[in-house]
Amino acid sequence: MATNTADRTLDVREIDGPPFDDIMSALRTLNAGERLELIAPFEPKPLYNVLESRGYTYESEQRDGVWHVLIEEA
């Protein structure tokens, strides 16, 4: 369960089209030790393998029909 606080938030519900590039761009702007909270209308399962392969860890939970994924470098 994602209980930690995030340093930055990206709500992909506000993005037209596939959000992948926006997510990767937001992750590149994080400083060491910072976390990104991703807010999505669906569980971003395809993203999980990409995050792991690029050295990130994540915690996800669904709240009120919306997915919250807390991402940080491993």
N, C-alpha and C positions, 0 to 999 in steps of 0.2 A: 504494500500500500504506500502510495506517495504521500508521506507526511512531512517531509522536509520542505523548506521554503526554497523558492527559485530566485535567482538573481535577475533573470529575464524571462519574458513570456512571449510566446508566439501562438496566436490563435489562428489556425489554418482555416477556420470556418469563414474567415474574411478574405481568403485568397481565391481568385478566379483561376481555375485550371489546376493542374497537379502541383502540390506544394513541396515536392521533394527538393528542388533547388533552393527554395526559400528556407527550408529546414537546415540544409547543409550550410547555407550562407550564415544563418543565425548561429550555428554551432561554431563556425570559424571565428566569430567575433567574441566568443567567450574567453575570458582570461582564466588563468590557472585557478582551479578550485571553484569556479562559478558553475551554476546549474541553469539549465534552460527548461522551462515548463512549456510543453507542447499541449495545446488544447485542440481536440479534433472531434468531429461528429461521429467517428467510427474508430474502432481499435486499429491502429496502424501496424498491423502484424508484419507486412512486408518490410517495414522500416527497421524492425528489431534486428534482423540478420545484418543489415547494412551498418547499424550502430555498433554491433559487436565486432564486426570485421574492421571497423575504423577505431577501435579502442575506447568505445563509450559503454557505460552501463546505464540502465534505465529501470525505473519503477513505474508501473502503470496501474490506474484504477479508473473505474467508471463511476461518475457521480451525476445523478440526475440526467442520465441519458447522454452524457458528454464524457469523452475520454480525456484524462489528464496524464501526461507522461513526463516524468521528471528525468532529465538526461544530464549526465556528467561524464567527464573523462574518467576512465578506469584507473 
